Amino acid sequence: MSTKVKKFPIKTVLSIVLNVFFYLVIIFLLLFAIANMKIKTQADIPHIFGRGFLSVQSGSMAGSNKDSFNEGDLIFVKVIKTDSASDYDYKVGQVVTWYNVGKKEFWTHRIVEVGSNFLIVQGDFVAEMPGRAYDPERSDNNPNDYEIISKSEVKAIHISTWGGAGGVLDFLMSPVGFPLCIVLPAVLILIFEGFILIRNIIRYNNAKMEAKFKGGKPEDLADLELEREKIRQELLEEMKKEQEEKD
């Protein structure tokens, strides 16, 4: 038994692709907006449903551990609520994020020792250098090789990494990248979708009127032209009102 493969017109495929891209952009913008609405101060991590994201700005966590990451990566974190940060069950080996008040930036390093109300953390890059790994059994650890933070300072726990995506996020959040890669495509797609909608409405009304006046008298054809002009005027008025509402 022979079968035929149904072929879709290029216009149909292009329309589907554009629609999918359009809705993906809308979803991304919505999630991005919601995540940033959670930010009240510069010490807050953008997040939604308790999951946040940060772009890696240095190579301090570059290493051989399976959860090490490099400069330019994008990390996903579980945000810790401020009122429960002190009571969280921290473990040696976890990677935590806190806000460095002096540097005014987020730092993310690995826990190497858990105290009663403090954590000692160290970056993987330094930890893998000969003789510089923090050892809780030693009393001569170099204080320049690790940090001591209170448990209440912890903002988030590392979950996963998207290699190389941090640079993309930084560009998208920049004054040039956001309008160029997010706003402009969204506007162009909206204009295209609006054009297709208006064209389809006109075609539908033309087909309906032609079916109504098919085989009619000359005066009927004149009425057809008047009806078409009326519809065009109504469409223009609706578009004008929508534009005024947007403005």
HUDAFEN-V691611 format. One record per residue. N is the residue number from 1. PSI is psi in radians with two decimals (none if undefined). BURIAL is I if it has 16 or more other ideal C-beta (glycine too) atoms within 10 Angstrom, else O. Layout:
[[N & PSI & BURIAL] [N & PSI & BURIAL]]
This chain:
[[1 & 2.23 & O] [2 & 2.59 & O] [3 & 2.69 & O] [4 & 2.35 & O] [5 & 2.15 & O] [6 & 2.21 & O] [7 & 2.35 & O] [8 & 2.39 & O] [9 & 2.62 & O] [10 & -0.67 & O] [11 & -0.68 & O] [12 & -0.79 & O] [13 & -0.76 & O] [14 & -0.70 & O] [15 & -0.74 & O] [16 & -0.79 & O] [17 & -0.79 & O] [18 & -0.68 & O] [19 & -0.75 & O] [20 & -0.80 & O] [21 & -0.73 & O] [22 & -0.85 & I] [23 & -0.55 & O] [24 & -0.72 & O] [25 & -0.76 & I] [26 & -0.78 & O] [27 & -0.76 & O] [28 & -0.80 & O] [29 & -0.69 & O] [30 & -0.84 & O] [31 & -0.71 & O] [32 & -0.72 & I] [33 & -0.77 & O] [34 & -0.76 & O] [35 & -0.73 & I] [36 & -0.33 & O] [37 & -0.39 & O] [38 & -0.29 & O] [39 & 2.10 & O] [40 & -0.50 & O] [41 & 2.97 & O] [42 & -0.21 & O] [43 & 0.14 & I] [44 & 2.53 & I] [45 & 2.30 & I] [46 & 2.25 & I] [47 & 2.84 & I] [48 & 2.34 & I] [49 & 0.60 & O] [50 & 0.11 & O] [51 & 2.22 & O] [52 & 3.12 & I] [53 & 2.56 & I] [54 & 2.50 & I] [55 & 2.43 & I] [56 & 2.15 & I] [57 & -0.07 & O] [58 & 3.01 & O] [59 & 0.38 & O] [60 & -0.34 & I] [61 & 0.25 & I] [62 & 2.21 & I] [63 & -2.96 & I] [64 & -0.02 & O] [65 & 2.66 & O] [66 & -0.41 & O] [67 & 0.30 & I] [68 & 2.77 & I] [69 & 2.87 & I] [70 & 2.90 & I] [71 & 2.36 & O] [72 & -0.14 & I] [73 & 2.90 & I] [74 & 2.19 & I] [75 & 2.51 & I] [76 & 2.39 & O] [77 & 2.74 & I] [78 & 2.05 & O] [79 & 2.29 & I] [80 & 2.24 & I] [81 & 2.47 & O] [82 & -0.70 & O] [83 & -0.15 & O] [84 & 0.03 & O] [85 & -0.66 & I] [86 & -0.48 & O] [87 & 0.01 & O] [88 & 2.52 & O] [89 & 1.49 & O] [90 & 2.56 & I] [91 & 2.56 & O] [92 & 2.32 & O] [93 & -0.35 & O] [94 & 2.62 & I] [95 & 2.11 & I] [96 & 2.70 & I] [97 & 2.37 & I] [98 & 2.91 & I] [99 & 2.06 & I] [100 & 1.82 & O] [101 & -0.70 & O] [102 & -0.75 & O] [103 & -0.27 & O] [104 & 0.86 & O] [105 & 2.82 & O] [106 & 2.42 & I] [107 & 2.52 & I] [108 & 1.98 & I] [109 & 3.02 & I] [110 & 2.45 & I] [111 & 2.23 & I] [112 & -0.21 & I] [113 & 2.44 & I] [114 & 2.12 & O] [115 & -3.00 & O] [116 & -0.78 & O] [117 & 0.31 & O] [118 & 2.87 & O] [119 & 2.50 & I] [120 & 2.18 & I] [121 & 2.69 & I] [122 & 2.48 & I] [123 & 2.54 & I] [124 & -0.57 & I] [125 & -0.83 & I] [126 & -0.69 & I] [127 & -0.47 & I] [128 & 0.02 & O] [129 & 2.48 & O] [130 & 2.16 & O] [131 & 0.12 & O] [132 & -0.05 & O] [133 & 2.37 & I] [134 & 2.34 & I] [135 & 1.98 & O] [136 & -0.29 & O] [137 & -0.20 & O] [138 & 2.66 & O] [139 & -0.03 & O] [140 & 0.49 & O] [141 & 2.40 & I] [142 & 2.06 & O] [143 & -0.28 & O] [144 & -0.17 & O] [145 & -0.06 & I] [146 & 2.97 & I] [147 & 2.58 & I] [148 & 2.12 & O] [149 & 2.66 & I] [150 & 2.67 & O] [151 & -0.56 & I] [152 & -0.26 & I] [153 & -0.32 & I] [154 & 2.28 & I] [155 & -0.56 & I] [156 & 2.83 & I] [157 & 2.32 & I] [158 & 2.38 & I] [159 & -0.92 & O] [160 & 3.03 & O] [161 & 2.46 & I] [162 & 1.78 & O] [163 & 2.23 & O] [164 & -0.12 & O] [165 & -0.22 & I] [166 & -0.71 & I] [167 & -0.66 & O] [168 & -0.78 & O] [169 & -0.74 & I] [170 & -0.71 & O] [171 & -0.74 & O] [172 & -0.51 & I] [173 & -0.05 & O] [174 & 2.82 & O] [175 & -0.43 & O] [176 & -0.78 & O] [177 & -0.73 & O] [178 & -0.92 & O] [179 & -0.58 & O] [180 & -0.77 & O] [181 & -0.31 & O] [182 & -1.00 & I] [183 & -0.86 & O] [184 & -0.87 & O] [185 & -0.68 & O] [186 & -0.74 & I] [187 & -0.77 & O] [188 & -0.71 & O] [189 & -0.70 & I] [190 & -0.73 & O] [191 & -0.77 & O] [192 & -0.79 & O] [193 & -0.66 & O] [194 & -0.71 & O] [195 & -0.77 & O] [196 & -0.71 & O] [197 & -0.83 & O] [198 & -0.74 & O] [199 & -0.75 & O] [200 & -0.65 & O] [201 & -0.77 & O] [202 & -0.76 & O] [203 & -0.72 & O] [204 & -0.80 & O] [205 & -0.65 & I] [206 & -0.78 & O] [207 & -0.69 & O] [208 & -0.72 & O] [209 & -0.68 & I] [210 & -0.65 & O] [211 & -0.60 & O] [212 & -0.69 & O] [213 & 0.20 & I] [214 & 2.26 & O] [215 & 0.23 & O] [216 & -3.13 & O] [217 & 2.93 & O] [218 & -0.71 & O] [219 & -0.48 & O] [220 & -0.66 & O] [221 & -0.61 & O] [222 & -0.70 & O] [223 & -0.61 & O] [224 & -0.76 & I] [225 & -0.68 & O] [226 & -0.70 & O] [227 & -0.71 & I] [228 & -0.78 & O] [229 & -0.63 & O] [230 & -0.75 & O] [231 & -0.72 & I] [232 & -0.74 & O] [233 & -0.68 & O] [234 & -0.72 & O] [235 & -0.75 & O] [236 & -0.69 & O] [237 & -0.74 & O] [238 & -0.76 & O] [239 & -0.68 & O] [240 & -0.74 & O] [241 & -0.75 & O] [242 & -0.71 & O] [243 & -0.71 & O] [244 & -0.68 & O] [245 & -0.70 & O] [246 & -0.75 & O] [247 & none & O]]
